[in-house]
Amino acid sequence: MTNTLIVTVLIAYFIVLVAISYVTSRKATNDSFFLGERKSPWYIVSFGMIGASLSGVTFISVPGWVGNESNQFSYMQAVLGYLVGYFIVAYVLLPIYYRLNLTSIYEYLKQRFGFWSYKTGAFFFLVSRIIGASVRLLLVANVLQSILFDDWGIPFEVTVIISVLLIWIYTNKGGIKTIVWTDTLQTAFMLGSVFLTVWFISDALDLSGENGLVNTVSESGYAKVFFFDDFMSNNHFLKHFLGGMFITIGMTGLDQDMMQKNLSCKSIKDAQKNMISMAAILVVVNLIFLVLGVLLYIYAYKNAIDFAKPDLLFSAVALSDGAGQFIGVLFLLGLIAAAYSSADSALTSLTTSFSVDFLNINEKDKQLPIGEGNDVLSENTLQGIDRERTRKMVHIAMSVGIILVVILLKYTTTDSAIGLLMKFAGFTYGPLIGIFFFGILSRRKINDHLVPFLCLISIVATFLLWYFSCGAPGVEKGMPGIFGMYKFGFEIIILNALITFILMILLSAIKKQNV
């Protein structure tokens, strides 16, 4: 695949996105940017959210996941947990958000507990989403760097700046109103890329008759789904399933990015239809990604294609001489679509959360009484301009923040993207789950000003328990940790949420004694 073709595909792709942005952002206001005026069709939101949920991490890292003997198709255990988590989000959390008519979902914490709980929830979202978006962009920037920008002598830092700048260009005006439609296009590109790649790789491997796709995958040695034999290992079914369920509750139900799209639907029923239909499709799509991984490994070994690590398997095969330019174009389109459908909505939701939760822009949006003279109207107009300017400055600041975190991660981490993302999710979304569900499941009052310290204690305790467990950095390889040979997997988020929940109970007990 030539550099000229790569650049042509990139330019054409972003011209389409900018065109969609132009059409959807005309007469845009803060209400358009934050909630799309609550007029988004649920089926459009649902389809677009598939791409945002999968992201570039799924597109690249999940196919590479299957090559490890202890992984194989074990990721499907977590996907089944995701499915249960989506039902909890749809029928427990969404009704609360719609009943309270929220713009930022963390406003619930303000109404339930108070100022400091509210700010703590919003802060953890900001940290979580900045890190999550940065991990996703890091993966894509690494691939673009290796297939294009290294040849041109362009530094990695410049690649990251260009990537984020392109997102900023088509989201800075329309926000969620634009993203609902650009994500729909990008999801179509991503799914089309994956399905067509499976088709063409299968054809290249001559998978027909007795050597059909299903038989090849099932006999490959990569396709074991359920792991029940060793509870101590990090891939046991319960760890993946329960961890996946809690990860969905945290990374979707308690995430402003994902919920902002649901809140742009016309009604709670539409939002629930969106959530459940998306969940069902995601089960099938994740299975296809794992099947693709098997085919990529078989093709790579058959054609002696080298790749430095599992995350680079897909790009190594797609851009190899034998694969042909069409598969290369499919890969590039799918990669960009998967990465940007997640990153653009992350940037918008970060802007929304900081503007609403920390700058109180909704309070400023309350209209002044309209008098008889032009002076009051002029003041309203000036305030509207000031609110728009504030939101745009926040949008720029969040873009710069993501750029800096991506560069930092580039030089400080070596983990696979999917593993890195799940690890960060366990530490940052755990307290959110603990606080929210304490508020939902109990009527107890708490000392609100102590909540930030409580969450910090929970994270530190969870980190120490993980760090000194078997297989973690604090324990010599192969040696037992503080829990013997027990290895933490996706369930680290459950531990964190549980510690936070217990601390909230203790805090409420202290409050009750003092009353």
C-alpha positions in Angstrom: 0.0 0.0 0.0 1.6 3.2 -1.1 1.9 6.4 0.9 0.0 8.3 -1.8 -2.9 5.9 -1.4 -2.9 6.2 2.4 -2.9 10.0 2.3 -5.7 10.0 -0.3 -7.9 7.7 1.9 -7.2 9.9 4.9 -8.0 13.2 3.1 -11.2 11.8 1.5 -12.4 10.4 4.8 -12.0 13.7 6.7 -13.6 15.7 3.9 -16.7 13.6 4.4 -16.7 14.1 8.2 -16.2 17.9 7.8 -19.1 17.9 5.3 -21.4 16.2 7.8 -20.3 18.6 10.5 -21.1 21.6 8.3 -24.7 20.3 7.6 -25.4 19.3 11.2 -23.9 22.2 13.0 -25.7 25.1 11.3 -27.4 27.3 13.9 -25.8 25.2 16.6 -26.1 26.3 20.2 -24.8 25.0 23.6 -28.0 22.8 23.8 -27.1 21.4 20.4 -23.5 20.7 21.5 -24.4 19.1 24.8 -27.7 17.2 24.1 -28.4 17.5 20.4 -31.6 19.3 21.4 -32.9 15.9 22.5 -34.0 15.1 18.9 -31.7 12.3 18.0 -33.4 9.2 16.4 -32.8 6.3 18.8 -31.8 3.9 15.9 -29.2 6.3 14.7 -27.8 6.8 18.2 -27.7 3.0 18.7 -25.9 2.2 15.5 -23.3 5.0 16.1 -22.7 3.9 19.7 -21.5 0.5 18.4 -18.5 2.1 16.9 -17.9 4.3 20.0 -18.2 1.2 22.3 -15.8 -0.8 20.2 -13.1 1.8 19.4 -9.7 1.3 17.9 -8.8 -0.9 20.8 -11.3 -3.5 19.8 -10.4 -3.2 16.2 -6.7 -3.9 16.7 -6.2 -5.3 20.1 -9.0 -7.9 20.3 -7.9 -9.8 17.2 -4.4 -10.0 18.6 -5.8 -11.1 22.0 -6.6 -14.7 20.7 -3.0 -15.6 20.0 -2.1 -16.1 23.7 -2.9 -19.7 24.8 -4.4 -18.4 28.1 -6.6 -15.9 26.3 -8.0 -17.4 23.0 -11.8 -16.6 22.9 -12.0 -15.9 26.7 -12.9 -12.3 25.9 -16.4 -13.5 25.0 -16.8 -14.3 28.7 -16.5 -10.6 29.4 -18.8 -9.8 26.4 -21.6 -11.8 28.0 -21.0 -9.8 31.1 -21.3 -6.7 29.1 -24.7 -7.8 27.9 -26.1 -8.1 31.4 -24.5 -4.8 32.3 -26.3 -3.0 29.4 -29.7 -4.2 30.8 -28.8 -2.8 34.2 -27.8 0.5 32.5 -31.1 0.6 30.5 -33.5 -0.2 33.3 -31.8 1.1 36.4 -29.6 4.1 35.5 -31.3 5.6 32.4 -34.7 6.1 34.1 -33.0 8.1 36.9 -31.2 10.4 34.4 -34.3 11.1 32.4 -36.5 11.6 35.5 -34.1 14.2 36.8 -33.7 15.8 33.3 -29.9 15.8 33.6 -27.3 17.3 31.2 -24.4 15.9 33.1 -25.2 12.6 34.8 -23.0 13.5 37.7 -25.6 16.1 38.7 -27.4 13.2 40.3 -24.7 13.0 42.9 -25.2 16.7 43.8 -28.9 16.1 44.3 -28.4 12.9 46.3 -25.4 13.7 48.4 -24.1 17.2 47.8 -21.5 19.4 46.3 -18.3 17.4 47.0 -19.8 14.1 45.8 -20.9 15.8 42.6 -17.4 17.2 42.0 -15.8 13.9 42.9 -17.9 12.0 40.4 -17.2 14.5 37.6 -13.5 14.5 38.4 -13.2 10.7 38.1 -15.0 10.8 34.8 -12.6 13.4 33.5 -9.6 11.4 34.5 -11.1 8.1 33.3 -12.2 9.4 29.9 -9.0 11.4 29.2 -6.9 8.3 29.9 -9.3 6.0 28.0 -9.4 8.3 24.9 -5.6 8.7 25.1 -5.1 4.9 25.1 -7.3 4.5 22.1 -5.6 7.4 20.2 -2.2 6.0 21.2 -2.9 2.7 19.5 -4.0 4.4 16.3 -1.2 7.0 16.3 1.3 4.1 16.7 -0.1 2.4 13.6 -0.2 5.6 11.5 3.3 6.3 12.6 4.6 2.9 11.5 2.8 2.8 8.1 3.2 6.4 7.0 4.8 9.1 9.2 8.0 7.3 10.0 8.8 7.1 6.2 8.3 10.9 6.1 10.5 11.6 9.1 7.6 13.1 11.0 7.9 12.8 14.9 5.3 10.8 16.8 4.3 14.0 18.7 3.3 15.7 15.4 1.2 12.6 14.4 -0.7 12.9 17.7 -1.3 16.6 17.2 -2.6 16.1 13.7 -4.9 13.3 14.9 -6.5 15.4 17.6 -6.7 18.5 15.5 -8.7 16.7 12.9 -11.2 15.6 15.6 -11.4 19.2 16.9 -12.2 20.6 13.4 -15.4 18.6 12.9 -16.6 18.6 16.5 -15.9 22.1 17.8 -19.3 23.6 16.7 -22.0 20.9 16.5 -20.8 18.6 19.3 -23.1 15.7 20.1 -25.5 16.8 17.3 -22.7 16.2 14.8 -21.3 13.2 16.4 -24.5 11.2 16.4 -24.3 11.3 12.6 -20.5 11.0 12.1 -20.4 8.0 14.4 -23.1 6.3 12.3 -21.0 6.7 9.2 -17.8 5.6 11.1 -19.5 2.5 12.5 -20.6 1.5 9.0 -17.1 1.9 7.8 -15.7 -0.1 10.7 -18.2 -3.0 10.5 -17.9 -3.1 6.7 -14.1 -3.3 7.0 -14.2 -6.2 9.5 -16.7 -8.3 7.6 -15.1 -7.8 4.2 -11.6 -8.5 5.7 -12.9 -11.8 7.1 -14.4 -12.6 3.7 -11.2 -11.9 1.8 -8.8 -13.5 4.3 -11.0 -16.6 4.2 -10.9 -16.6 0.5 -7.1 -16.2 0.5 -6.8 -19.2 2.9 -9.2 -21.2 0.6 -11.7 -21.9 3.4 -14.3 -23.9 1.7 -15.9 -27.3 2.0 -14.4 -29.3 4.8 -11.9 -26.6 5.4 -14.7 -24.1 6.0 -14.5 -21.0 8.2 -16.2 -22.6 11.2 -14.2 -25.8 11.1 -10.9 -23.9 10.7 -11.6 -21.6 13.6 -12.8 -24.4 15.9 -9.8 -26.6 15.2 -7.2 -23.8 15.2 -6.3 -24.1 18.9 -7.3 -20.5 19.5 -11.1 -20.8 20.0 -11.6 -21.9 23.6 -14.3 -19.6 25.0 -15.0 -20.7 28.6 -12.4 -21.2 31.3 -13.7 -22.8 34.5 -10.7 -25.0 35.6 -8.5 -22.6 37.5 -10.2 -20.0 39.7 -6.8 -18.5 40.6 -6.0 -17.6 37.0 -7.0 -14.2 35.6 -9.1 -15.7 32.8 -11.6 -17.7 34.9 -15.2 -17.3 33.7 -16.6 -15.6 36.8 -13.8 -13.0 36.8 -14.4 -12.1 33.2 -18.2 -12.3 33.3 -18.7 -10.2 36.5 -15.8 -7.9 35.6 -17.4 -7.3 32.2 -20.7 -6.6 33.8 -19.2 -4.0 36.1 -17.0 -2.5 33.4 -20.2 -1.9 31.3 -22.0 -0.3 34.2 -18.9 2.0 34.8 -17.7 2.7 31.3 -21.1 3.1 29.8 -23.8 3.7 32.4 -21.7 6.0 34.6 -19.8 7.6 31.7 -20.9 11.0 30.4 -19.5 10.2 27.0 -21.8 7.2 26.4 -24.8 8.6 28.3 -24.7 11.9 26.6 -25.8 10.2 23.4 -28.6 8.3 25.1 -29.8 11.6 26.7 -30.0 13.1 23.2 -32.9 10.7 22.4 -36.4 11.9 22.4 -37.6 9.7 25.3 -36.6 7.2 27.9 -38.2 4.4 25.9 -36.2 5.3 22.8 -33.0 5.4 24.9 -33.7 1.9 26.3 -34.4 0.5 22.8 -31.1 2.1 21.7 -29.2 0.5 24.6 -30.6 -3.1 24.3 -30.4 -3.3 20.5 -26.8 -2.0 20.6 -25.9 -4.6 23.3 -27.2 -7.5 21.2 -25.3 -6.4 18.1 -22.1 -6.0 20.1 -22.1 -9.6 21.2 -22.1 -10.7 17.5 -19.6 -8.1 16.4 -17.1 -9.0 19.2 -17.3 -12.6 18.1 -16.5 -11.6 14.5 -13.4 -9.7 15.8 -12.2 -12.8 17.6 -12.8 -14.9 14.4 -10.9 -12.4 12.5 -8.0 -12.7 15.0 -7.8 -16.5 14.3 -7.7 -15.9 10.6 -5.0 -13.2 10.9 -2.8 -15.5 12.9 -3.2 -18.4 10.5 -2.5 -16.1 7.5 0.5 -14.5 9.2 2.1 -17.8 10.0 1.4 -19.3 6.6 2.9 -16.3 4.8 5.8 -15.7 7.3 4.6 -12.2 8.2 6.4 -10.8 11.2 4.8 -8.5 13.8 6.4 -7.0 16.9 3.5 -7.6 19.2 -0.2 -8.8 19.1 -1.5 -5.2 18.7 0.3 -4.9 15.4 -0.9 -8.2 13.9 -3.9 -6.8 12.0 -1.8 -4.0 10.4 1.1 -6.3 9.6 -1.2 -8.7 7.6 -3.4 -6.0 6.0 -0.4 -4.0 4.8 1.6 -6.9 3.6 2.4 -7.3 -0.1 0.4 -10.5 -0.4 -2.8 -9.1 1.1 -3.4 -6.6 -1.7 -4.3 -3.0 -1.7 -8.0 -3.5 -1.1 -7.5 -5.2 2.2 -5.1 -2.4 3.1 -7.7 0.2 2.3 -10.3 -1.7 4.3 -8.0 -1.9 7.3 -7.1 1.8 7.2 -10.8 2.9 6.9 -11.8 0.6 9.7 -9.0 1.7 11.9 -9.7 5.4 11.5 -13.4 4.9 11.9 -13.0 2.8 15.0 -10.6 5.2 16.6 -12.3 8.5 15.8 -15.9 7.3 16.6 -14.6 6.9 20.1 -12.2 9.8 20.4 -14.6 12.4 19.0 -17.4 11.7 21.4 -14.9 11.5 24.2 -13.7 15.0 23.4 -17.2 16.3 23.3 -18.3 14.6 26.6 -15.1 15.9 28.3 -16.0 19.4 27.1 -19.6 19.0 28.3 -18.6 17.6 31.7 -16.1 20.3 32.5 -18.4 23.1 31.2 -21.4 21.9 33.2 -19.8 20.3 36.2 -17.0 22.7 37.0 -17.8 25.9 35.1 -21.6 25.7 35.9 -22.4 26.8 32.3 -26.0 25.6 32.7 -26.5 28.1 35.4 -25.3 30.9 33.1 -27.7 29.6 30.4 -30.7 30.7 32.5 -32.2 33.6 30.6 -32.5 37.0 32.1 -36.0 38.5 32.2 -36.7 40.3 28.9 -37.6 43.9 29.5 -39.0 46.6 27.3 -35.7 48.1 26.2 -32.8 46.9 24.1 -30.4 47.0 27.0 -31.7 43.7 28.5 -31.8 42.0 25.1 -28.2 43.1 24.4 -27.1 41.7 27.8 -28.7 38.3 26.9 -27.0 38.3 23.6 -23.6 39.1 25.2 -24.0 36.4 27.8 -24.9 33.9 25.0 -21.7 34.8 23.1 -19.7 34.5 26.4 -21.1 31.0 27.0 -20.2 29.9 23.5 -16.7 31.3 23.9 -16.3 29.5 27.2 -17.4 26.1 25.8 -15.0 26.5 22.8 -12.1 27.3 25.1 -12.8 24.2 27.1 -12.9 22.2 23.9 -9.5 23.4 23.0 -8.1 22.8 26.5 -9.4 19.2 26.5 -7.8 18.6 23.1 -4.4 19.8 24.4 -4.9 17.6 27.5 -5.5 14.4 25.4 -2.4 15.2 23.3 -0.2 15.5 26.4 -1.5 12.2 27.9 -1.1 10.3 24.6 2.6 11.4 24.4 3.1 10.5 28.1 1.6 7.0 27.7 3.8 6.4 24.6 6.9 6.6 26.6 5.7 5.0 29.9 3.7 1.9 29.0 4.3 -1.4 27.2 1.0 -3.2 27.8 -1.4 -4.2 25.1 -4.1 -1.6 24.6 -7.0 -3.7 25.7 -5.2 -4.8 28.9 -4.1 -1.2 29.6 -7.7 0.1 29.1 -9.3 -2.5 31.4 -6.6 -1.9 34.1 -7.2 1.9 34.1 -11.0 1.3 34.1 -10.8 -0.8 37.2 -9.0 1.9 39.2 -11.0 4.9 38.0 -14.5 3.7 37.4 -14.7 1.6 40.6 -15.4 4.6 42.9 -18.1 5.9 40.6 -19.9 2.6 40.7 -19.6 2.4 44.5 -20.9 6.0 45.0 -23.8 5.8 42.5 -25.1 2.4 43.7 -24.9 3.4 47.3 -27.1 6.4 46.4 -29.5 4.2 44.5 -29.7 1.2 46.9 -29.9 3.2 50.2 -31.5 6.3 51.6 -28.7 7.1 54.0 -27.1 10.5 54.4 -23.3 11.0 54.4 -20.7 13.6 55.3 -20.4 14.9 51.8 -17.1 16.7 52.2 -15.3 13.4 53.1 -16.3 11.6 49.8 -13.2 12.7 47.9 -10.9 11.3 50.6 -13.0 8.1 50.7 -12.6 7.5 47.0 -8.8 8.2 47.2 -8.6 5.6 50.0 -10.5 3.1 47.9 -8.2 3.5 44.9 -5.0 3.3 47.0 -6.3 0.2 48.8 -7.3 -1.5 45.5 -3.9 -0.6 43.9 -1.9 -2.1 46.8 -4.0 -5.3 46.8 -3.4 -5.7 43.1 0.2 -4.6 43.1 1.2 -7.2 45.7 -0.9 -10.1 44.2 0.5 -12.9 42.0 1.5 -11.8 38.5 1.5 -8.1 39.4 4.7 -5.9 39.4 5.2 -6.0 43.1 5.6 -9.8 43.2 8.4 -11.8 41.5 7.2 -13.8 38.5 5.7 -17.2 39.4 5.7 -16.4 43.1 2.6 -16.2 45.3 1.3 -12.8 46.4 -0.7 -11.7 49.4 -3.6 -13.9 48.1 -1.4 -16.8 47.2 -1.5 -17.7 43.5 -4.7 -15.7 42.9 -4.4 -13.4 39.9 -6.6 -10.4 39.4 -8.3 -10.0 36.0 -11.2 -7.8 34.9 -12.8 -8.2 38.4 -10.4 -5.5 39.9 -13.2 -3.0 39.2 -15.6 -5.0 41.4 -13.0 -4.9 44.3 -12.7 -1.2 43.9 -16.4 -0.6 43.8 -17.0 -2.9 46.8 -14.4 -1.1 48.9 -16.0 2.3 48.0 -19.5 1.0 48.8 -18.4 -0.4 52.2 -16.6 2.9 53.0 -19.8 4.8 52.1 -21.7 2.6 54.6 -19.2 3.4 57.3 -19.3 7.1 56.5 -23.1 7.1 56.7 -23.0 5.3 60.0 -20.7 8.0 61.4 -23.1 10.7 60.0 -26.1 9.0 61.7 -24.3 8.9 65.1 -23.5 12.6 64.8 -27.1 13.5 64.1 
